[in-house]
Amino acid sequence: LESETTDFTKTRVNRLASEKIGKDLYRQIHEITFVKTAGDKVTVVAVSDASHEECSMGGVKVFVVSQQLGD
């Protein structure tokens, strides 16, 4: 995704899961939909670890969803 061709005002984030995996450490999974200025959408699933002190406690894994089944 390039900033110049993405309309960030239309970005939608949906938290799919959050699980405690340590004393102050949580694994979070989000579905994020970006809308390009041309109108097409790019949906990704992001997996990250977070704590109360830091929103990101390591690298973020991002998976592009190329096809969605069902509604």
N, C-alpha and C positions, 0 to 999 in steps of 0.2 A: 504494500500500500504506500502510495506517495501522498504527502500532505497536500500537494497542489491539486490533486484530483479526488480528494476525499472530503465529503461534507460532514464534518465532525458534529455539527448540531443535530444530525439525524442518527448518530451512533446510539445503539441500544445495548445495554448490558443486563444479563439475567444470571444471577448466581444459581447454579445447579446443585452444588453441594459444598459443605464445609465440615471438616472432620478434625477433631483434636488428635494430633499425632505426637505431642510432647507436652512438657510442663507448660510452656507458653508458646506453643507452636501449632498452627492450624494449616491443613491443606485445603485450598479453595479451588473450586472448578467453576468457571464462568463461560457462558456462551455470549459472544460479542458479535454484533452485526454492524458492519460499516456500510455506508451508502456512498457510492462514488458520485461525482458531480454529473456523470452521464446517466445516472439512475440505477445502474446495476448494483447488486449487493454482494458483499463478501462476508461470510459467516465463519468464525473461528471458535474453537474451544481452547481456553487458556487454563493451565494448571500451575498453581504457584503455592508457595509456603509463606505464611505471614505470622507475625506476632503482634502483641499490643504495642511494642516499641517500633517495629519496622513493618511497613506494608509489604515488603518483599524481602524474604530471608534467603534468597538464592535466585537462580535462574528461573525463567518462566518458560514452560513448554507450551508451544502454540501449534494447534492442529487445524488446518483449513478443512472445513466441511464442504465437500464438493457436491454432495447429494443428500437430501433429507427425505426420509420415507414417512408417509402419513402426513397429518396436519401439523 
